[in-house]
Amino acid sequence: MAPPILSLKNASINQREKLVLSDVTLSVDEGEFVYLIGKTGTGKSSFMKTLYGDLPLKKGEGSIVGYNLATLKEKEIPFLRRKLGVVFQDFKLLNDRTVFNNLQFVLTATGWTKKKEMENRINEVLDKVGMKSKAFMYPFQLSGGEQQRVAIARALLNNPDLILADEPTGNLDPQTSVEVMEVLQELNKNGNTILMATHDYALLLKYPSKTLKCDDNQIFEVVQKTV
């Protein structure tokens, strides 16, 4: 049996000196789709930032895609992030370059050098999210949902072991949120492991799955009907 893709044991999550979450023990297995829910300020974003190395894990045990979070060195963080696909609420696309060039920028930054291989990979991930026809448009020419699809494509570029989606529908209207969720659901069906922070409980009801909740400085698993 394969080890969990993400595992934490008795871990404390801190934002600067403030303890945000304590005694966190959880695991995410390869191929799972897991929600992380909780009110604003309960620690979802701090938890996500700890997973991709933006905040240090100062207490407890933690491993993610083969990296030890408790002993993670700064020079290891770029390599960790190559094995993660991170999707943010506010897209974080570069408005001064096309969709294609946004993705090319990431590939170049992560060590790709062959032009044809980069072109093929960009077309492949844009096709997965239904955005291949918009490759030479600029982000400001796209709707919010289209920009988020591009952000998901960007997260897929390096074949990540785990996708961390931090409120990916937070800036979208309900219909567009469903469209983005359909993309994430399809990726999960095709084998991508996804951990998604959200406060949109309507999506949980429409697409039920394993759910972790941040509340009262803890993270615990909840059964769907009590969300």
Buried (B, 14 or more C-beta within 10 A) or exposed (E): EEEBBBBBBEBBBBBEEEEBBBBBBBBBBBBBBBBBBBEEEBBBBBBBBBBBBEBBBBBBBBBBBEBEBBEBEEEEBEEBBBBBBBBBBEBEBEEEBBBBBBBBEBBEEEEBEEEEEBBEBBBEBBEBBBBBEBBEBBBEEBEBBBBBBBBBBBBBBBEBBBBBBBBBBBBBEEEBBBBBBEBBBEBBEEEBBBBBBBBBEEBBEEBBBBBBBBBEBBBEEBEEEEE
